[in-house]
Amino acid sequence: MAGEHAQQVGTVGSAVDGEESEAPVDMAHLARYTLGDEALEREVLELFCTQSVSYLEQLRAATSHKDWCHAAHSLKGSARAVGAWRMARAAEYIEALREDIPPEVRAAQIGELEASLQEASAFVANLSDDRGP
């Protein structure tokens, strides 16, 4: 039964999307909002990473479908704002899951979202290291 639900909802990821070469953060997108200010970009990205961890924990702790959707929606918006497209797609997918999806399917989707956050966080850390203080 859970397998049937898993097939119905699928998973979201770069292999499915066909965009494996996509950077974890679209710096050109972000630069439009920061006017190319590297210090501001770094600050925004660090805030994004910190806040995303909080939203991810809210998602894990959600006790209602409303709480689940609210956390996923917040993640989606944050990811879109900085150009973290893979993470935004994962959050959008999670937000749209039906209420009756089994917990193991939800857990797998959270794992996908967490992987995209780790990827974005590593990208941001490397970006900060490359640019220096």
All heavy atoms as an XYZ file, in Angstrom:
1006
protein
N       0.821     -1.185      0.000
C       0.000      0.000      0.000
C       0.868      1.252      0.000
O       0.640      2.162     -0.777
C      -0.928     -0.029      1.207
C      -1.797      1.170      1.327
S      -3.477      0.598      1.311
C      -4.339      2.091      1.230
N       1.858      1.304      0.910
C       2.743      2.468      0.934
C       3.491      2.588     -0.381
O       3.736      3.684     -0.863
C       3.726      2.373      2.097
N       3.850      1.473     -0.970
C       4.532      1.498     -2.256
C       3.659      2.107     -3.339
O       4.145      2.810     -4.217
N       2.350      1.816     -3.268
C       1.431      2.402     -4.243
C       1.392      3.922     -4.096
O       1.422      4.642     -5.077
C       0.023      1.841     -4.044
C      -0.102      0.385     -4.419
C      -1.468     -0.161     -4.032
O      -2.425      0.629     -3.917
O      -1.552     -1.367     -3.836
N       1.344      4.380     -2.824
C       1.343      5.824     -2.595
C       2.641      6.448     -3.076
O       2.630      7.517     -3.665
C       1.152      6.154     -1.109
C      -0.264      6.035     -0.658
N      -1.225      6.920     -1.048
C      -0.870      5.141      0.151
C      -2.382      6.576     -0.498
N      -2.182      5.496      0.231
N       3.751      5.777     -2.833
C       5.045      6.305     -3.261
C       5.073      6.450     -4.777
O       5.600      7.426     -5.302
C       6.182      5.410     -2.779
N       4.505      5.480     -5.482
C       4.473      5.571     -6.933
C       3.566      6.711     -7.381
O       3.845      7.393     -8.360
C       4.002      4.256     -7.543
C       5.043      3.164     -7.427
C       4.514      1.833     -7.944
O       3.325      1.677     -8.196
N       5.410      0.879     -8.087
N       2.492      6.927     -6.660
C       1.564      7.985     -7.037
C       2.171      9.370     -6.836
O       1.966     10.258     -7.636
C       0.277      7.889     -6.214
C      -0.579      6.719     -6.583
C      -1.753      6.574     -5.636
O      -1.965      7.377     -4.748
N      -2.522      5.515     -5.821
N       2.923      9.540     -5.753
C       3.459     10.860     -5.479
C       4.844     11.050     -6.057
O       5.269     12.163     -6.288
C       3.486     11.189     -3.963
C       2.097     11.193     -3.413
C       4.385     10.259     -3.201
N       5.580      9.959     -6.276
C       6.915     10.054     -6.854
C       7.881     10.749     -5.931
O       7.662     10.875     -4.741
N       8.970     11.213     -6.507
C       9.946     11.994     -5.761
C      10.376     13.154     -6.637
O      10.150     13.161     -7.832
C      11.193     11.162     -5.394
O      11.791     10.692     -6.599
C      10.843      9.997     -4.491
N      10.999     14.094     -6.029
C      11.499     15.230     -6.784
C      13.009     15.239     -6.653
O      13.544     14.953     -5.598
C      10.878     16.548     -6.283
C      11.294     16.874     -4.877
C      11.210     17.679     -7.212
N      13.690     15.511     -7.730
C      15.143     15.549     -7.686
C      15.704     15.969     -9.017
O      15.013     16.039    -10.018
N      16.995     16.220     -9.038
C      17.604     16.743    -10.252
C      17.571     15.742    -11.395
O      17.444     16.128    -12.543
C      19.042     17.182     -9.967
O      19.794     16.105     -9.468
N      17.657     14.443    -11.102
C      17.622     13.459    -12.179
C      16.262     13.474    -12.869
O      16.169     13.365    -14.080
C      17.938     12.072    -11.632
N      15.200     13.620    -12.087
C      13.854     13.675    -12.650
C      13.682     14.967    -13.445
O      13.111     14.985    -14.520
C      12.797     13.598    -11.519
C      11.411     13.858    -12.067
C      12.849     12.238    -10.859
N      14.212     16.045    -12.923
C      14.044     17.342    -13.551
C      14.924     17.510    -14.782
O      14.692     18.401    -15.580
C      14.378     18.458    -12.564
C      13.428     18.481    -11.388
O      12.266     18.069    -11.536
O      13.864     18.900    -10.320
N      15.955     16.675    -14.903
C      16.844     16.759    -16.049
C      17.756     17.976    -16.010
O      18.219     18.451    -17.029
N      18.032     18.487    -14.817
C      18.854     19.671    -14.680
C      19.996     19.425    -13.708
O      20.238     20.203    -12.793
C      17.997     20.845    -14.199
C      16.892     21.202    -15.163
C      15.997     22.305    -14.632
O      16.327     22.915    -13.607
O      14.961     22.546    -15.249
N      20.747     18.343    -13.910
C      21.799     17.993    -12.974
C      22.904     19.030    -12.909
O      23.597     19.142    -11.913
C      22.367     16.619    -13.320
C      21.371     15.503    -13.060
C      21.949     14.144    -13.282
O      23.129     13.932    -12.954
O      21.224     13.278    -13.778
N      23.119     19.813    -13.955
C      24.202     20.776    -13.978
C      23.823     22.103    -13.319
O      24.645     22.998    -13.217
C      24.643     21.027    -15.419
O      23.576     21.587    -16.150
N      22.605     22.242    -12.877
C      22.128     23.468    -12.259
C      22.889     23.739    -10.957
O      23.029     22.875    -10.113
C      20.632     23.317    -11.968
C      19.992     24.510    -11.334
C      18.509     24.280    -11.118
O      18.150     23.329    -10.399
O      17.732     25.039    -11.693
N      23.371     24.974    -10.801
C      24.066     25.363     -9.573
C      23.071     25.385     -8.415
O      21.887     25.666     -8.618
C      24.698     26.732     -9.744
N      23.533     25.095     -7.203
C      22.621     25.102     -6.048
C      21.982     26.463     -5.785
O      20.890     26.533     -5.249
C      23.523     24.697     -4.885
C      24.658     23.969     -5.520
C      24.862     24.612     -6.859
N      22.676     27.541     -6.166
C      22.131     28.886     -6.028
C      22.421     29.638     -7.326
O      23.550     29.649     -7.807
C      22.753     29.649     -4.837
C      22.239     31.075     -4.776
C      22.480     28.927     -3.520
N      21.403     30.239     -7.875
C      21.529     31.034     -9.097
C      22.012     32.430     -8.710
O      21.226     33.292     -8.324
C      20.163     31.087     -9.787
C      20.155     31.848    -11.091
O      21.128     32.576    -11.378
O      19.159     31.719    -11.819
N      23.328     32.629     -8.811
C      23.915     33.882     -8.367
C      23.471     35.064     -9.243
O      23.371     36.186     -8.754
C      25.437     33.775     -8.322
C      25.930     32.780     -7.266
S      25.365     33.169     -5.586
C      26.256     34.689     -5.277
N      23.204     34.820    -10.514
C      22.721     35.897    -11.378
C      21.344     36.376    -10.909
O      21.061     37.577    -10.900
C      22.667     35.431    -12.827
N      20.499     35.431    -10.509
C      19.177     35.783     -9.976
C      19.334     36.624     -8.709
O      18.705     37.679     -8.570
C      18.386     34.506     -9.681
C      17.105     34.736     -8.965
N      15.956     35.155     -9.600
C      16.785     34.625     -7.649
C      14.979     35.285     -8.716
N      15.464     34.970     -7.521
N      20.175     36.166     -7.805
C      20.374     36.880     -6.543
C      20.964     38.265     -6.782
O      20.562     39.231     -6.132
C      21.279     36.061     -5.615
C      21.541     36.648     -4.235
C      20.232     36.853     -3.470
C      22.479     35.740     -3.457
N      21.884     38.372     -7.725
C      22.549     39.652     -8.002
C      21.557     40.732     -8.453
O      21.785     41.926     -8.220
C      23.640     39.465     -9.048
N      20.458     40.319     -9.053
C      19.442     41.298     -9.459
C      18.841     42.009     -8.256
O      18.410     43.156     -8.351
C      18.336     40.626    -10.263
C      18.745     40.340    -11.692
C      17.619     39.724    -12.435
N      17.661     38.300    -12.096
C      17.199     37.334    -12.850
N      16.594     37.614    -13.979
N      17.309     36.089    -12.504
N      18.795     41.317     -7.131
C      18.196     41.893     -5.927
C      19.220     42.563     -5.028
O      18.861     43.403     -4.199
C      17.434     40.819     -5.150
C      16.311     40.246     -5.970
C      16.445     39.022     -6.609
C      15.136     40.960     -6.151
C      15.428     38.513     -7.402
C      14.118     40.459     -6.941
C      14.267     39.234     -7.558
O      13.262     38.748     -8.344
N      20.475     42.186     -5.179
C      21.531     42.757     -4.340
C      22.366     43.777     -5.094
O      23.301     44.338     -4.531
C      22.459     41.642     -3.824
O      23.094     41.016     -4.942
C      21.700     40.634     -2.982
N      22.053     43.979     -6.359
C      22.795     44.890     -7.235
C      24.279     44.532     -7.285
O      25.138     45.395     -7.406
C      22.589     46.347     -6.805
C      21.136     46.824     -6.788
C      21.039     48.237     -6.236
C      20.518     46.729     -8.170
N      24.534     43.220     -7.167
C      25.906     42.735     -7.270
C      26.756     42.979     -6.038
O      27.959     42.734     -6.063
N      26.168     43.422     -4.958
C      26.894     43.680     -3.712
C      27.232     42.334     -3.068
O      26.363     41.661     -2.506
C      26.028     44.534     -2.785
C      26.706     44.899     -1.475
O      27.571     44.145     -0.988
O      26.348     45.962     -0.930
N      28.502     41.942     -3.155
C      28.918     40.620     -2.679
C      28.720     40.444     -1.179
O      28.366     39.359     -0.723
C      30.362     40.340     -3.072
C      30.528     40.131     -4.565
C      31.956     39.806     -4.967
O      32.839     39.712     -4.085
O      32.182     39.634     -6.174
N      28.954     41.487     -0.411
C      28.752     41.395      1.038
C      27.273     41.149      1.351
O      26.942     40.335      2.223
C      29.252     42.653      1.734
N      26.407     41.841      0.645
C      24.969     41.655      0.846
C      24.545     40.262      0.396
O      23.748     39.600      1.064
C      24.180     42.732      0.092
C      22.659     42.677      0.222
C      22.225     42.717      1.687
C      22.023     43.818     -0.577
N      25.080     39.790     -0.732
C      24.784     38.436     -1.198
C      25.165     37.408     -0.135
O      24.394     36.501      0.166
C      25.523     38.139     -2.495
C      24.966     38.874     -3.682
C      25.814     38.734     -4.932
O      26.872     38.066     -4.886
O      25.413     39.307     -5.962
N      26.362     37.567      0.413
C      26.832     36.629      1.446
C      25.897     36.657      2.649
O      25.504     35.606      3.166
C      28.258     36.996      1.858
C      28.861     36.008      2.824
C      30.303     36.331      3.199
N      31.080     36.668      2.031
C      31.900     37.720      1.953
N      32.050     38.524      2.984
N      32.585     37.969      0.870
N      25.518     37.852      3.086
C      24.630     37.978      4.241
C      23.266     37.336      3.971
O      22.741     36.598      4.802
C      24.454     39.456      4.607
C      23.619     39.671      5.846
C      23.491     41.143      6.238
O      24.176     41.992      5.651
O      22.675     41.417      7.135
N      22.701     37.622      2.811
C      21.395     37.057      2.451
C      21.478     35.530      2.389
O      20.599     34.826      2.904
C      20.898     37.646      1.107
C      19.733     36.861      0.551
C      20.528     39.110      1.274
N      22.520     35.011      1.779
C      22.666     33.558      1.651
C      22.877     32.888      3.003
O      22.339     31.801      3.250
C      23.792     33.214      0.681
C      23.480     33.515     -0.783
C      24.730     33.372     -1.636
C      22.365     32.610     -1.301
N      23.643     33.516      3.869
C      23.842     32.940      5.205
C      22.537     32.938      5.991
O      22.213     31.969      6.675
C      24.945     33.692      5.940
C      26.325     33.384      5.372
C      27.445     34.257      5.926
O      27.166     35.165      6.750
O      28.603     34.034      5.510
N      21.766     34.020      5.886
C      20.448     34.064      6.534
C      19.522     33.000      5.957
O      18.774     32.339      6.688
C      19.818     35.451      6.377
C      20.415     36.556      7.231
C      19.886     37.920      6.794
C      20.106     36.317      8.699
N      19.570     32.840      4.642
C      18.761     31.820      3.976
C      19.089     30.435      4.536
O      18.185     29.669      4.886
C      19.005     31.857      2.467
C      18.577     30.623      1.746
C      17.234     30.337      1.562
C      19.520     29.725      1.259
C      16.831     29.182      0.903
C      19.131     28.581      0.601
C      17.783     28.307      0.423
N      20.364     30.121      4.629
C      20.765     28.796      5.124
C      20.324     28.583      6.567
O      19.780     27.532      6.912
C      22.276     28.612      4.991
S      22.832     28.462      3.281
N      20.520     29.592      7.410
C      20.129     29.497      8.820
C      18.619     29.332      8.955
O      18.136     28.455      9.680
C      20.589     30.744      9.587
O      22.008     30.835      9.487
C      20.184     30.684     11.049
N      17.871     30.170      8.253
C      16.415     30.121      8.344
C      15.858     28.829      7.764
O      14.884     28.279      8.270
C      15.791     31.332      7.648
C      14.333     31.514      7.945
C      14.054     31.753      9.425
O      14.799     32.428     10.115
N      12.967     31.191      9.912
N      16.481     28.331      6.709
C      16.004     27.098      6.077
C      16.104     25.908      7.024
O      15.237     25.038      7.023
C      16.784     26.817      4.793
O      16.477     27.799      3.832
N      17.147     25.879      7.841
C      17.274     24.809      8.834
C      16.096     24.873      9.802
O      15.499     23.845     10.148
C      18.627     24.895      9.575
C      18.668     23.954     10.769
C      19.776     24.605      8.619
N      15.733     26.078     10.210
C      14.603     26.254     11.114
C      13.295     25.777     10.466
O      12.496     25.071     11.091
C      14.493     27.720     11.514
O      13.349     27.941     12.305
N      13.077     26.156      9.211
C      11.871     25.723      8.501
C      11.853     24.208      8.309
O      10.796     23.578      8.395
C      11.752     26.408      7.145
C      11.406     27.872      7.201
C      12.051     28.772      6.364
C      10.434     28.362      8.071
C      11.736     30.125      6.388
C      10.120     29.712      8.104
C      10.772     30.587      7.268
O      10.457     31.921      7.290
N      13.012     23.634      8.061
C      13.102     22.181      7.898
C      12.707     21.477      9.197
O      11.988     20.481      9.175
C      14.512     21.787      7.456
C      14.722     20.357      7.025
C      13.850     19.996      5.821
C      16.190     20.120      6.681
N      13.153     22.018     10.318
C      12.768     21.450     11.614
C      11.262     21.607     11.853
O      10.621     20.715     12.395
C      13.569     22.098     12.745
C      15.027     21.689     12.737
C      15.232     20.173     12.749
O      14.556     19.476     13.530
O      16.065     19.689     11.964
N      10.702     22.736     11.439
C       9.258     22.931     11.556
C       8.511     21.898     10.711
O       7.474     21.375     11.133
C       8.862     24.336     11.110
C       9.275     25.428     12.057
C       8.932     26.802     11.511
O       8.053     26.970     10.683
N       9.650     27.812     11.987
N       9.048     21.602      9.554
C       8.438     20.607      8.675
C       8.462     19.235      9.346
O       7.462     18.519      9.363
C       9.190     20.576      7.345
C       8.561     19.814      6.195
C       7.230     20.433      5.789
C       9.508     19.808      5.009
N       9.610     18.872      9.899
C       9.726     17.583     10.589
C       8.781     17.480     11.784
O       8.272     16.409     12.077
C      11.160     17.374     11.081
C      12.110     16.956     10.030
C      13.409     16.473     10.678
N      14.327     16.071      9.650
C      15.361     16.784      9.237
N      15.625     17.942      9.796
N      16.137     16.339      8.271
N       8.589     18.598     12.478
C       7.775     18.605     13.692
C       6.292     18.846     13.425
O       5.498     18.822     14.364
C       8.304     19.671     14.653
N       5.928     19.068     12.176
C       4.532     19.398     11.853
C       3.587     18.308     12.359
O       3.784     17.128     12.101
C       4.372     19.571     10.348
N       2.568     18.749     13.079
C       1.580     17.809     13.609
C       0.242     17.907     12.871
O      -0.664     17.146     13.155
C       1.348     18.059     15.117
O       0.944     19.417     15.303
C       2.620     17.777     15.909
N       0.166     18.855     11.954
C      -1.056     18.981     11.162
C      -0.666     19.253      9.707
O       0.464     19.669      9.420
C      -1.926     20.136     11.684
O      -1.311     21.377     11.394
N      -1.604     19.024      8.828
C      -1.359     19.296      7.413
C      -1.117     20.798      7.198
O      -0.279     21.190      6.388
C      -2.545     18.800      6.574
C      -2.291     18.836      5.103
N      -1.327     18.065      4.510
C      -2.865     19.568      4.118
C      -1.310     18.315      3.208
N      -2.227     19.230      2.939
N      -1.814     21.629      7.960
C      -1.635     23.077      7.862
C      -0.201     23.461      8.235
O       0.431     24.258      7.540
C      -2.630     23.790      8.769
C      -2.517     25.291      8.734
C      -3.526     25.939      9.664
C      -3.328     27.444      9.658
N      -4.231     28.117     10.581
N       0.326     22.899      9.334
C       1.700     23.188      9.752
C       2.695     22.713      8.698
O       3.680     23.392      8.401
C       2.019     22.516     11.086
C       1.246     23.108     12.254
O       0.697     24.222     12.125
O       1.190     22.433     13.311
N       2.439     21.536      8.142
C       3.286     20.957      7.091
C       3.349     21.900      5.886
O       4.419     22.245      5.402
C       2.719     19.591      6.699
C       3.318     18.957      5.505
C       2.915     19.088      4.212
C       4.438     18.070      5.473
N       3.718     18.341      3.385
C       4.652     17.701      4.134
C       5.275     17.548      6.452
C       5.670     16.840      3.745
C       6.291     16.686      6.069
C       6.477     16.346      4.726
N       2.185     22.323      5.428
C       2.112     23.198      4.252
C       2.737     24.556      4.525
O       3.411     25.124      3.649
C       0.662     23.359      3.804
S      -0.026     21.853      3.083
N       2.542     25.085      5.725
C       3.115     26.391      6.069
C       4.642     26.336      6.036
O       5.293     27.220      5.459
C       2.630     26.838      7.444
C       3.148     28.185      7.829
N       4.289     28.354      8.574
C       2.687     29.430      7.543
C       4.518     29.644      8.733
N       3.561     30.317      8.120
N       5.239     25.312      6.631
C       6.700     25.183      6.639
C       7.231     24.986      5.219
O       8.228     25.601      4.828
C       7.124     24.028      7.544
N       6.564     24.144      4.445
C       7.002     23.902      3.062
C       6.871     25.170      2.225
O       7.753     25.484      1.422
C       6.188     22.766      2.446
N       5.797     25.897      2.429
C       5.579     27.144      1.681
C       6.663     28.176      2.022
O       7.173     28.869      1.138
C       4.191     27.701      1.992
C       3.838     28.906      1.205
N       3.427     28.843     -0.103
C       3.842     30.215      1.546
C       3.195     30.066     -0.546
N       3.440     30.913      0.436
N       7.008     28.263      3.285
C       8.059     29.188      3.713
C       9.401     28.815      3.088
O      10.139     29.687      2.623
C       8.175     29.187      5.238
O       6.980     29.660      5.823
N       9.708     27.524      3.062
C      10.939     27.060      2.426
C      10.943     27.377      0.940
O      11.949     27.820      0.383
C      11.112     25.561      2.637
C      11.729     25.150      3.965
C      11.484     23.676      4.236
C      13.205     25.467      3.970
N       9.824     27.145      0.303
C       9.711     27.404     -1.131
C       9.977     28.874     -1.436
O      10.756     29.212     -2.331
C       8.321     26.992     -1.621
C       8.065     27.281     -3.099
C       6.664     26.883     -3.510
C       5.637     27.816     -2.918
N       4.268     27.547     -3.389
N       9.355     29.757     -0.691
C       9.535     31.183     -0.915
C      10.959     31.646     -0.660
O      11.517     32.426     -1.443
N      11.554     31.160      0.396
C      12.938     31.523      0.713
C      13.883     31.050     -0.374
O      14.782     31.779     -0.801
C      13.356     30.918      2.055
O      12.611     31.466      3.102
N      13.688     29.824     -0.819
C      14.553     29.259     -1.854
C      14.401     30.020     -3.169
O      15.389     30.308     -3.846
C      14.250     27.773     -2.041
N      13.192     30.351     -3.517
C      12.968     31.110     -4.757
C      13.604     32.492     -4.674
O      14.128     33.001     -5.657
C      11.471     31.244     -5.036
C      10.848     29.989     -5.571
C       9.378     30.196     -5.824
N       8.772     29.035     -6.455
C       7.482     28.889     -6.627
N       6.633     29.840     -6.222
N       7.001     27.806     -7.207
N      13.552     33.099     -3.510
C      14.085     34.455     -3.349
C      15.577     34.514     -3.644
O      16.054     35.500     -4.204
C      13.804     34.968     -1.942
N      16.320     33.472     -3.272
C      17.773     33.488     -3.495
C      18.183     32.744     -4.752
O      19.350     32.737     -5.113
C      18.556     32.942     -2.279
C      18.280     33.767     -1.037
C      18.288     31.464     -2.050
N      17.244     32.083     -5.403
C      17.570     31.340     -6.620
C      18.058     29.925     -6.359
O      18.791     29.364     -7.161
N      17.640     29.342     -5.246
C      17.961     27.943     -4.948
C      16.846     27.086     -5.564
O      15.944     26.611     -4.884
C      18.079     27.711     -3.443
N      16.912     26.925     -6.879
C      15.790     26.352     -7.640
C      15.502     24.911     -7.288
O      14.332     24.526     -7.192
C      16.031     26.515     -9.139
C      16.275     27.931     -9.544
C      17.341     28.412    -10.242
C      15.447     29.072     -9.277
N      17.230     29.778    -10.415
C      16.077     30.205     -9.839
C      14.240     29.250     -8.612
C      15.538     31.491     -9.761
C      13.702     30.531     -8.532
C      14.343     31.623     -9.099
N      16.518     24.069     -7.110
C      16.261     22.667     -6.765
C      15.525     22.580     -5.435
O      14.563     21.836     -5.286
C      17.578     21.886     -6.698
C      17.359     20.442     -6.295
C      18.633     19.623     -6.303
N      18.370     18.311     -5.757
C      19.143     17.704     -4.885
N      20.279     18.252     -4.493
N      18.819     16.524     -4.417
N      15.973     23.365     -4.483
C      15.321     23.371     -3.175
C      13.896     23.905     -3.288
O      12.981     23.382     -2.653
C      16.137     24.204     -2.201
C      15.659     24.094     -0.788
S      16.834     24.877      0.299
C      15.831     24.976      1.762
N      13.695     24.917     -4.089
C      12.355     25.475     -4.283
C      11.411     24.440     -4.883
O      10.264     24.318     -4.457
C      12.417     26.717     -5.174
N      11.912     23.673     -5.865
C      11.061     22.630     -6.470
C      10.736     21.536     -5.455
O       9.596     21.052     -5.404
C      11.752     22.026     -7.686
C      11.733     22.922     -8.909
C      12.222     22.197    -10.150
N      13.573     21.668     -9.989
C      14.691     22.338    -10.263
N      14.622     23.581    -10.698
N      15.867     21.769    -10.105
N      11.715     21.164     -4.650
C      11.476     20.135     -3.636
C      10.438     20.617     -2.622
O       9.522     19.878     -2.248
C      12.782     19.756     -2.941
N      10.553     21.862     -2.190
C       9.597     22.416     -1.227
C       8.209     22.557     -1.836
O       7.195     22.279     -1.184
C      10.100     23.763     -0.717
N       8.162     22.963     -3.102
C       6.873     23.077     -3.787
C       6.186     21.714     -3.880
O       4.985     21.589     -3.654
C       7.081     23.660     -5.182
C       5.802     23.820     -5.967
C       6.039     24.475     -7.318
O       7.127     24.320     -7.898
O       5.100     25.131     -7.797
N       6.956     20.700     -4.187
C       6.426     19.349     -4.282
C       5.891     18.891     -2.927
O       4.791     18.352     -2.829
C       7.533     18.419     -4.782
C       7.051     17.031     -5.081
C       6.516     16.723     -6.324
C       7.133     16.025     -4.129
C       6.071     15.451     -6.607
C       6.689     14.757     -4.406
C       6.158     14.472     -5.639
O       5.711     13.216     -5.913
N       6.670     19.152     -1.884
C       6.265     18.761     -0.531
C       5.000     19.502     -0.108
O       4.100     18.922      0.492
C       7.424     19.007      0.451
C       8.470     17.901      0.290
C       6.941     19.097      1.886
C       9.717     18.110      1.094
N       4.933     20.774     -0.432
C       3.761     21.571     -0.073
C       2.493     20.998     -0.700
O       1.416     21.045     -0.109
C       3.963     23.012     -0.533
C       2.814     23.930     -0.168
C       2.996     25.341     -0.697
O       3.811     25.569     -1.611
O       2.293     26.236     -0.184
N       2.617     20.431     -1.888
C       1.450     19.933     -2.621
C       1.055     18.506     -2.248
O       0.034     18.011     -2.731
C       1.729     19.997     -4.118
N       1.827     17.837     -1.390
C       1.475     16.463     -1.022
C       0.114     16.428     -0.341
O      -0.218     17.293      0.467
C       2.525     15.868     -0.079
C       3.854     15.484     -0.695
C       4.818     15.003      0.389
C       3.690     14.419     -1.763
N      -0.630     15.400     -0.670
C      -1.938     15.223     -0.045
C      -1.762     14.905      1.440
O      -0.737     14.402      1.867
C      -2.689     14.087     -0.730
C      -3.037     14.357     -2.172
C      -3.882     13.222     -2.758
N      -3.499     11.909     -2.287
C      -2.708     11.061     -2.958
N      -2.213     11.406     -4.123
N      -2.426      9.879     -2.470
N      -2.781     15.155      2.182
C      -2.749     14.935      3.629
C      -2.618     13.455      3.986
O      -2.054     13.111      5.012
C      -4.022     15.517      4.253
C      -3.985     15.586      5.743
C      -5.122     16.414      6.304
O      -5.933     16.966      5.535
O      -5.202     16.496      7.539
N      -3.102     12.567      3.120
C      -3.122     11.138      3.436
C      -1.855     10.388      3.005
O      -1.820      9.163      3.023
C      -4.349     10.473      2.814
C      -4.350     10.532      1.288
O      -3.607     11.347      0.714
O      -5.117      9.765      0.676
N      -0.805     11.098      2.645
C       0.438     10.453      2.228
C       1.078      9.796      3.451
O       1.175     10.424      4.512
C       1.403     11.488      1.594
C       0.779     12.083      0.342
C       2.764     10.889      1.302
C       0.426     11.090     -0.741
N       1.532      8.553      3.320
C       2.125      7.843      4.460
C       3.378      8.543      4.996
O       4.104      9.197      4.232
C       2.498      6.480      3.882
C       1.702      6.341      2.634
C       1.460      7.721      2.124
N       3.627      8.397      6.294
C       4.776      9.051      6.921
C       6.117      8.710      6.270
O       6.987      9.571      6.163
C       4.742      8.545      8.369
C       3.339      8.122      8.593
C       2.813      7.665      7.267
N       6.283      7.481      5.795
C       7.564      7.113      5.186
C       7.793      7.849      3.860
O       8.922      8.167      3.495
C       7.696      5.595      4.995
C       6.655      4.959      4.104
C       5.376      4.529      4.813
O       5.141      4.911      5.975
O       4.591      3.795      4.176
N       6.726      8.168      3.163
C       6.854      8.944      1.920
C       7.197     10.392      2.264
O       8.063     10.997      1.635
C       5.563      8.858      1.070
C       5.641      9.774     -0.143
C       5.315      7.417      0.642
N       6.544     10.921      3.286
C       6.867     12.276      3.733
C       8.331     12.359      4.168
O       9.029     13.316      3.844
C       5.951     12.702      4.878
C       4.539     12.992      4.435
C       3.688     13.470      5.625
N       2.325     13.638      5.222
C       1.806     14.774      4.746
N       2.566     15.826      4.623
N       0.546     14.841      4.396
N       8.782     11.355      4.900
C      10.171     11.336      5.370
C      11.145     11.323      4.191
O      12.176     12.012      4.216
C      10.409     10.135      6.275
N      10.824     10.574      3.157
C      11.688     10.527      1.975
C      11.737     11.891      1.298
O      12.799     12.330      0.837
C      11.190      9.462      0.993
N      10.620     12.570      1.249
C      10.578     13.895      0.637
C      11.353     14.912      1.474
O      12.035     15.785      0.932
C       9.134     14.350      0.422
C       8.376     13.487     -0.550
C       9.073     13.369     -1.893
O       9.600     14.322     -2.428
N       9.096     12.174     -2.435
N      11.274     14.794      2.785
C      12.066     15.667      3.660
C      13.550     15.397      3.431
O      14.358     16.327      3.396
C      11.679     15.475      5.142
C      10.280     16.044      5.396
C      12.704     16.136      6.057
C       9.736     15.769      6.784
N      13.906     14.144      3.230
C      15.292     13.794      2.932
C      15.777     14.454      1.655
O      16.909     14.952      1.584
N      14.944     14.483      0.642
C      15.289     15.151     -0.621
C      15.468     16.649     -0.399
O      16.417     17.264     -0.908
C      14.196     14.895     -1.661
C      14.397     15.634     -2.957
C      15.623     15.208     -3.740
O      16.041     14.042     -3.627
O      16.167     16.056     -4.463
N      14.588     17.231      0.369
C      14.680     18.654      0.665
C      15.946     18.952      1.468
O      16.665     19.914      1.191
C      13.439     19.106      1.432
C      13.311     20.588      1.723
C      13.304     21.402      0.442
C      12.043     20.844      2.507
N      16.231     18.106      2.424
C      17.435     18.287      3.236
C      18.700     18.175      2.382
O      19.647     18.950      2.553
C      17.470     17.260      4.364
C      18.629     17.460      5.311
C      18.541     16.567      6.529
O      18.049     15.423      6.406
O      18.985     17.009      7.596
N      18.710     17.249      1.444
C      19.861     17.096      0.547
C      20.070     18.367     -0.275
O      21.205     18.822     -0.458
C      19.678     15.885     -0.363
N      18.986     18.952     -0.756
C      19.123     20.183     -1.545
C      19.585     21.344     -0.669
O      20.349     22.198     -1.119
C      17.823     20.516     -2.279
O      16.780     20.807     -1.385
N      19.169     21.369      0.597
C      19.633     22.401      1.525
C      21.120     22.217      1.826
O      21.881     23.191      1.852
C      18.825     22.381      2.821
C      19.319     23.306      3.938
C      19.401     24.756      3.464
C      18.430     23.180      5.168
N      21.548     20.987      2.028
C      22.973     20.728      2.278
C      23.817     21.144      1.079
O      24.893     21.727      1.232
C      23.189     19.254      2.610
C      22.662     18.877      3.971
C      22.701     17.377      4.234
O      22.977     16.581      3.349
N      22.407     17.003      5.472
N      23.318     20.868     -0.093
C      24.011     21.256     -1.317
C      24.121     22.788     -1.402
O      25.192     23.329     -1.697
C      23.243     20.693     -2.510
C      23.860     20.970     -3.849
C      23.020     20.406     -4.977
O      21.814     20.714     -5.061
O      23.591     19.659     -5.784
N      23.032     23.480     -1.134
C      23.043     24.944     -1.166
C      23.954     25.499     -0.078
O      24.711     26.453     -0.320
C      21.622     25.488     -1.015
N      23.916     24.914      1.112
C      24.762     25.375      2.210
C      26.240     25.202      1.890
O      27.053     26.087      2.186
C      24.415     24.635      3.501
O      23.106     24.949      3.914
N      26.598     24.073      1.288
C      27.993     23.839      0.891
C      28.408     24.852     -0.177
O      29.520     25.386     -0.140
C      28.165     22.413      0.373
N      27.517     25.130     -1.102
C      27.785     26.121     -2.138
C      28.038     27.490     -1.512
O      28.990     28.190     -1.871
C      26.602     26.177     -3.112
C      26.751     27.192     -4.209
C      27.431     26.873     -5.378
C      26.210     28.464     -4.089
C      27.559     27.807     -6.398
C      26.336     29.398     -5.096
C      27.017     29.063     -6.261
N      27.212     27.870     -0.564
C      27.342     29.168      0.112
C      28.645     29.211      0.899
O      29.363     30.218      0.866
C      26.127     29.444      1.021
C      26.348     30.652      1.914
C      24.872     29.625      0.177
N      28.978     28.134      1.587
C      30.244     28.093      2.359
C      31.432     28.243      1.428
O      32.368     28.992      1.723
C      30.328     26.809      3.156
N      31.403     27.543      0.296
C      32.494     27.646     -0.666
C      32.566     29.027     -1.286
O      33.647     29.570     -1.518
C      32.364     26.595     -1.766
C      32.703     25.215     -1.285
O      33.441     25.045     -0.322
N      32.127     24.222     -1.926
N      31.415     29.612     -1.519
C      31.361     30.966     -2.068
C      31.994     31.943     -1.104
O      32.795     32.801     -1.492
C      29.903     31.335     -2.351
C      29.631     32.650     -3.023
C      30.177     32.628     -4.451
C      28.145     32.918     -3.047
N      31.670     31.813      0.169
C      32.232     32.695      1.188
C      33.736     32.498      1.295
O      34.493     33.467      1.424
C      31.575     32.416      2.539
O      30.211     32.763      2.501
N      34.198     31.249      1.232
C      35.630     30.965      1.292
C      36.359     31.562      0.097
O      37.438     32.118      0.235
C      35.886     29.455      1.331
C      35.430     28.823      2.635
O      35.188     29.560      3.620
O      35.300     27.580      2.676
N      35.743     31.454     -1.095
C      36.366     31.970     -2.311
C      36.469     33.490     -2.304
O      37.419     34.055     -2.823
C      35.574     31.539     -3.551
C      35.659     30.039     -3.810
O      36.545     29.385     -3.231
O      34.835     29.543     -4.603
N      35.487     34.151     -1.727
C      35.463     35.621     -1.753
C      36.238     36.227     -0.596
O      36.580     37.401     -0.640
C      34.013     36.106     -1.697
C      33.247     35.795     -2.960
C      31.863     36.334     -2.861
N      31.136     36.111     -4.101
C      29.889     36.473     -4.275
N      29.221     37.074     -3.316
N      29.278     36.253     -5.418
N      36.425     35.460      0.461
C      37.134     35.984      1.617
C      36.251     36.888      2.442
O      35.078     37.068      2.167
N      36.841     37.514      3.481
C      36.053     38.371      4.393
C      35.559     39.644      3.752
O      36.014     40.162      2.825
C      37.008     38.676      5.532
C      38.367     38.242      5.120
C      38.218     37.400      3.894
